[in-house]
Amino acid sequence: MKRILLAEDDNDMRQFLTRALKTAGYEVVSFDNGLSAYERLREEPFSLLLSDIVMPEMDGIELARRATELDPDLKVMFITGFAAVALNPDSDAPKDASVLSKPFHLKDLVSEVERLLAA
């Protein structure tokens, strides 16, 4: 089973995404901030990091940068209302990270997750 680490500081959104991804057949471990998510990544492997960009303690871009240093094969997908930040070529975001802009439909999220994990 593919394992997804979800970092999203909005409680309702985090629960919503976790439920949708579990229904789609994924194992999901979720955190409300980037620092806690990073600590978990240091302990065990995941197939995908699904992260908001704007979060307390450690933003999603920093989390993704550090996570891909730990595991260069880790797939990264940002979910954000600030897509231009993630797409900025000057940011430290992993170059092959996928970005899904809020608001989005759950089927679009699941389709993009499936596409990334199949690649």
N, C-alpha and C positions, 0 to 999 in steps of 0.2 A: 504494500500500500504506500502510495506517495505521501510524504509528510510535508505539511506546510506550517511555517512559522509566521504568524500574523502579528504585526505590531500596529495598533490603532488606538489612539488615545480617547476617541469618542466611544463611550460604553455601549450605547445602543447600536452603533454601526459595527462595533467589534462583535457583539452577540449575533447580529443579523448575518454578518459575513461568515462567522464560524458555523452557524446553523446551515447556511446555504452550501458551504463547502463540504461539510460532513454529509449532508444529504446527497451531494454529488459523488461521494465515495472516498473522500480524502480524510486523513488524520490531521487534525488542526490543533496546534498549541498556540494560545494567544496571550499577548501582553499589552498593557496600556501605555508602555513607554519603550523607547529604543534601548535604553541601558539594560533593562531587565531582559529584553529579547536577545540582546548581544550576549549576555551572560549565559543564557540557555544554549545559544549557538555554539558557545565554547565547550559545552558539555556533551552534545550529541548532534548527529547529522540530520539535515533536512534537505528536501528536494527543491523547495521554493521558499524564498523570503517574500512575503506580501506585506508591504509597509506603506503607511501614510508618510507624508513628507514632514509636515509640521507637527512635531510632538515635543513634550517636555523631556528634559534630561539628556536626550540624544536624538537629533532629528533623523529622519529616514534616510537621507543621503549619506550621512556619516555612518549610520548603522549598516547600510548596504556596502559602503566602502570597506569597513572593517570586516564585515561578514564574508565578502569575496576574497579578502586577504587570508582568512581562515580556510575557506573552501572555494577555490577558483571555479569549480564546476557548479556552484550554487546558482540557480536561476533567481532573478530579481524582478519583481513587479511592484511599481508604485501605484497606489490609489490616492488621488489627491484632487483638491479643488484648485491647485496651483501648478498645473501641468507645465507652464512656461518655465518655472524654476527647475524642474527635473530635466527639461529638454535643453536647458542652457548648456552649450558646449563647454563653458568655463567651469561648470560645477564638477564636483568630484564623483558624481553618480557613475556607476558602472555603465560603460558605453552601450552594452547590449541589453540594458534594462528596459522593460516594457512599462508603459505608462497608461493607466486607465483613469480618465478624468471623471470626477464626481459632477453631477449625478450620473449613475450608470445603471443599466438593467442587470439583474443577477445572471441572466443567461449570457450576457456579454462577458461578465466576470468569469464564469465557469468556462466559456469557450476560450478565452484568452489564457486561462490557467492550463487548460488541456493542451493548447497549442504550444505554450512554453515548455511544458513537461514532456511533450512528444519530440521536441527539437533535439 
